[in-house]
Amino acid sequence: MSAAPMLSVILITRDEAHRIERCLGSVDFADEVVVVDSGSTDQTMAIARSAGARVALRADWPGFGVQKNRALELAAGDWVLSIDADEVVTPELRESISAAIRAPAADAFQLRRRSCFAGRPLRFGDWHGDRVLRLFRRGAARFTDDLVHERLDHDGPAPVLDGVLMHYTIDSFGDALEKARRYAVAGAPRVAARGRGGLVSAASHASWTFLRGYLVRLGFLDGLPGLLLACCNAYGTWQRYRIAGRLRAAADGGHIDADRRKID
């Protein structure tokens, strides 16, 4: 009888002591867990080691995509499950993952993800119907090198598994605003590189983000959390395009200064 395929779980962390134990407890069925930490100042690494994870410190922070590829390179399993510290594998999903790698119908699989706002699962809005490619045969996929909003590159079908990946991404409204701001700062250079950004662009994109999440995608049916999420997403969009506009203005000013120096 051939041995069962080995499953590696990979995740990247920084200051996740308040939730990493719950995350790691939900993947205790894996053969190994690889944690790549970017310089936590709390007990994240100690908690991960006590849970049996193999922990590597990579503190230079090249961005989400590159950091996740570093974790991927350390994985030894035939199959890899990539999760974040704020995610939890439910029992039904756990069974689906085990079944999928025992008799795989594809080289990669998507997971249904249900996000929570301040502890409350959302049924509508921009986070509804979220599916993420997270389980794959080692060698069949690799993360893009994006600084933020990285994704797995994979050619071929990726069926959706039964079960849900719970996503406890936001602890409070203030946490949501701060996270939106951080992602806006990280994502603004890419917007600027496409020649976009500025006050008018920020206003139009932010307005559409709010209307899409709150009205078009029925976020209002989630009550106050749905409203807060739509506002936070709109705020993040506003900030991303405003920062992109400033980056473009600074770049244009730099070109003008360089031209003036050539003339002088």
N, C-alpha and C positions, 0 to 999 in steps of 0.2 A: 504494500500500500504506500502510495506517495505521500510525503508530508504535506500538511496544509500550508497554503501560501502565507508568507510572513507579512504582517501589516505594521507599517511605521506611521505614527502620528507626528506631524511637525507643526510647530507654532513659534512665532516670534513674540517677544515680550519686552515691556519696560514698565516698571512700577505697577504690576498687576496683582500684588499680594492680596488685595481685597476680594478677588474673584477667581484666581487661577486654580485654587484647590477644587472648586466646584467643577471647573472645566476638565481638569485632569481626572477627577473621579468618574466622569462620564465616559472616558475612553480607556478605562482600566482593562478592557478586553484586548487591547492592542499588544503586539509583541514587543514594541519599543516606542518610547516617546522621546522626541528630540526637541529641545527648547533652545532657541538662539536668542540671547538677551542683549539688549543694546545699552546696558549700563544702569540697571535698576538701582535705586537708592533705598528701596524697602526690602522686604524679605522674599521677594519673588523667586529668586534663584534658590534660596534655602528651602522654600516650600516645594518647588519643583523637584529638587533633588530628593527630598524626603518622600515624595510621591513615586520615586523610582525613575524619574526622567533623567536623560543624559543632557546636561546643560553646557552650552558653549557661550562665551562672552565675545561679542563682536560690537564694540562700542563706537565705531567710527560713523555709523548710521548713513548708509548710501541711499536709503529710500526703501519703501515697502517691498518692491519687486525684487531688488538685488538681495535684500536681507532674507526674504523667503527662499530664494534660490540657494543661499548659503545653507539654510536648514535642510533643503532638499538634497544637497550634496552630501550631507552627513547621514542621511537615511539609508538603512541597509535592507529594508523590506522589499518584497516583490511588489507590494502595493503601498500607496502613500495616501493618507488622509490629512489634508491641510485644514486646520481650524484656527480660530482666534481665541484669545483668553476670555473673551466675553461671550463665548458660545458654549452650548451644552448639547451633547448627543442624547436624544431621548431613547428609551428602551426599544421602541419600534424601529427607529432608525439604526440602532445598534445591530438588531437582528438582520435588517436589510443589507447592511454593509458586510456582515459576516457571510451571508448567503451569496452576495454578489461576487466576492473574491473567491469563494469556493467553486462557483460555476459561472464564470464571467460571460456575459452576453456582449460585452464591449470592453474597450481599454480604458474607459473613463465614464464617470457617472456624475449626474447633477443631484444636489440635495435641495429639498424644499426648506426654506428658511423663514421662520416667523420671528419678527423683531418686536421688541418690547420698548415702550416709552415709560420710564420711571416705574418699571415693574409690570406694566399692563400690556398684554399682547395686543397688537393692532391688527384689525381685520381688513382695513381699507387703506386708501391713500397711496402715497408713493412707495411704501414698503410692502404693499400687498402683492402676493404672487411672486415673491422673490425666489429665484432659483440660482444656485451657485455651483459651479464646477469645482469639486473639492476632492473627489476620490478618483485615483487614476493609477494605472500600472506604471511602475517606475521606468522612466525612459520614454513614456508616451506623451508627456506634457512637461511644460516648463513655464515659469512665471515671466511675464514681460518685465522689463527693467524700469517701469514707470515709478516715479517718486511716490505717487499716491494713486489710488484706484487701479492698482495692478490687476491683471487677470491671468488665467492659465491659458497658454496657447496649446491647442490640441486639434488635430485633424481627425475627423471621423465622428460617428454618432456618440452621443452621451446621454443615455436614458436617465430618467428621473427615478430615484429610489423612493420606496414607501417610507413613511416616517418623517419627522420634522427635526431640523436643527434649530434649537432655540437661540435667539440672539438678544442678549441683555446689554444692548449697546449704550443706552442712555440711563443715567441714574437720576437726573433732575433736569429741569429746564435750563438752569445755569450751565450744567454739564453739556447740554445739547448746544447751547450758543458757543461755548468755548471750543467744542469739537468742530462746529461749523466754521469757526474762524480759522482754526488750524488747517483744516482741509482747504479752505479758500486760499490761504497763503501758499500752500503747497501746489495747488492747482492753477494759480494765476499765471505763472510763466508759460504754461502750455496754451492758455487762452491768448496771451499776448503774442505768442509765436504764430498763431493763426491770424494775426492782424485784427483781433477783436479786443473789446474793452472800452471803458469810458462811461460817462454818466448816463447817457441815453440808453446805451446797450445794457448797462446794469439795471436800470429801471424796467426796461421791457422784459428782460430775461427773468428778473426777480418776480415781476407781476405774473408772468406765465407760470413760473414754478409754483407760486401760491395757488393760482386758479386750478392748475392741473392736479395738484395733490389734494386740495380741499374740496373742489367741486367736481371736476371731471372724473377723478378716481374715488370720489365719494368719501373723502377723509372726514367730512363732517359727521358721518355715521359713527365714528369713534369718539364723539363727544369732545371734551376739552383736550385730551391727549392728541386727537386728530388735528385740532386747531393749532396747538402748540407745535406739533411736528411740521405742519405746513408753514408756519411762521419761521421756524428755525431753518428749514430748507430754503425759503425765500431769502432769509438773511445771509445764508452761506453763499447763495448765488450772487446777491448784491455785492458782497465783499469780494468775491472772486473776480467779477468783472470790473469793479472799481479799482482793485489793486492792479489788474492787468492793464487798465488804462494808464495808471501812473507809471508802470514799467515801460509801456510804449512811449509815453511822453519823455521819460528819462533817457530812453535809448535815442529818440529823435534829437533831444537836446545834446546828447553826446556826439552824434554825427555832425550837428551844426558846429559844435565847439572844435571838432577835429578839422572840419573844413576851414574854419576861421584860422586855425593854427597853420594850415597849409598856405593860406593866402598871406598871412603875416610872414 
